[in-house]
Each structure stands twice: as structure tokens, then as C-alpha cells.
Amino acid sequence: MKCFHLKQQRRTWFGYRGDSCATVPFSSGRETVYAPFATNPGNRVILLDSPHLFANIKMETNHMTQTQPVAIVTGGAQGIGRCTAELLAVRGYRIAIIDLSDAAQTAAAIRSAGGQVFTYAASVADEIQVNEFAERVFALYGRADVLVNNAGISLITPAELTSADDFRRVLDINLVGPFLLAKAFGTRMLAAGSGSIVNVASIAGLLGVSDRAAYNASKHGLVGLTRTLAAEWGGRGVRVNAVCPGWVKTEMDAADQAGGSYSDADITGRVPMARFASPSDIAHAVAFLADARESGFINGHTLTVDGGWTADASWESLRLRKR
């Protein structure tokens, strides 16, 4: 577990709540803290002595140096990407975000907690823009330690009604984009002899889900790309893994549900843990795979974070009887 020294002249701590991506201030008379924290149902911040719960406490500071690691997060304006960027910033990474959407809120949250962040508005599917983004990151930070390929879009429509243009657009963003980012940053990681790439795939990259031919194909492809790069680059110090979330409560889920194709009950009834994942659930899995001290011999792995969805072959009535 990482520990952070606090500046003695300051008494405000910033913690990362276990149940959300919010940066939560609280105070104490001590100057140095090595304890994680969590929240109880009443949303009060609780310091914990156990070192295995949630994230770490970090003092607001602008003393960023070139020795600090750098994490690149695609699609960091909202949802899983925002949560991941904020968590990695709390854990000591300098952050670079590429997103077509405005990532100002993510950047503001990171800076308010003393972190350093660079945002770049561009499409991950545009090779010229991706390469320019990479050049700007290296000019600013001088290194790249972690790449999180999170940007993605969904498309819910029957396969026979899916146009070729729509199919290609999903693949361009969900699969070609991660390849372009991996190429742009992986080349520098290989030269440095170290790095970690985490691709945010999906259980739809492991199973078939109706009415999502383009999305499922892109995520299956991303799992294949993960394994191939792991085989090709692992021996040169660059680990490549994937996180495969189940259904996550994000802006994308809200947009998908607005189309009327499924409800909350459809998902919670299918998941053994009887809930959606939160962005924080996925962000912590990404952070684990990103950190060589915690996952240094994990390479080419697809980590499912799905509440047991892919493990459960029970029929519905049997599943519900076990709750």
C-alpha cells in the first residue's frame, strides 16, 4: 500500500471515498498518516487501521516531480474513466486525459486535491490526434507508466438492422482506438523497459449479449488484442491486461436504459450480488492491474468485475432463492 507524507504546515487531508469518486476533505491534528479510509452508510468518513481497505489518504500538494509516475486515461470526462483518473491521481500519478467530451470537471477535482492533470480534446480513433496527444504528454511529463484504454461507445440494435457505418464506428472507437493508444505509448514504454496497459473491456467481450453485435465484437477484439500484446511485450517489461466489467451505473447505462431495452431489475436480478457495479469498483480493479508492486506478475489476464455474472449458471428462481 502506498503511503503519503502530509505537509506539516497544512492540516486538511483529502481522501478517496470507497463508495464514490468524490474527493472528501477531513481534518486531524496529525501531520503524517498511513491509514486508508472508508465510509459508513451515514456517509461519515472513518479512518481505518487495517491496510487492506479502500484507497489512501493524500495531502493536497503541488510538489509534483519528474520522478512521479504518469497515467494516461482515455474517456476520462465521466463514468469509469473519471473515477479511474481521480483514483490514480490520489495514488500519486500525474494524469493525462484524452476525451472528445469536456474533461474540465475531472481536471478540477484532481487539481483541487493537489494533483497534476493535462487534458486533451480529441478522438481516440484519429491516429494523427492520438500521436499528437502522445507527443504533448511526453513533452509535458517526460514519461508514461500506465495507459488505461477506457473510452468507448455502445450500440444497442438488432444485428440485421445494424448498418456497416455504425458497426465500423463502434470498432473504430472501442478497438482501433485502444490499438492506436497502445502503439503510441507502448513504443515509449518498451524503450523504457517498463509499463502497464489496462484495457477496459466488458463481460460482453467474454459472452454474447443480444442486440449488441458491434459492441460485443469490439470488446471480444479488445480481449484478443490484450492477450496478443501481453504475449508480444511482456518479455520487454510492458504488462497488458484487461478489466471486464459487468453492468456499471454510469452515464452510458442511463443512455442505454433510456432506449427501453432493459431495466435496473433486469440487471440486479441477473447478478448474484444483486446490484450494479459502481465506477469505483472498476477503478480499483484498474488501479490494481496498473501497479507493478501489486500485480507485477499478472500479464495477459482478463479480470472480470461483474458481481458473479459470468460465474453463475443458475436459473432465475434458483438465483433469487439464494438471496
Beta strands, then each sheet from edge to edge (+ up, - down):
strand 1: 4-5
strand 2: 12-16
strand 3: 23-27
strand 4: 32-33
strand 5: 37-39
strand 6: 45-47
strand 7: 58-59
strand 8: 70-74
strand 9: 94-98
strand 10: 117-120
strand 11: 146-149
strand 12: 195-200
strand 13: 238-245
strand 14: 302-305
sheet 1: 1+ 4-
sheet 2: 3+ 2- 7+
sheet 3: 5+ 6-
sheet 4: 10+ 9+ 8+ 11+ 12+ 13+ 14+
end
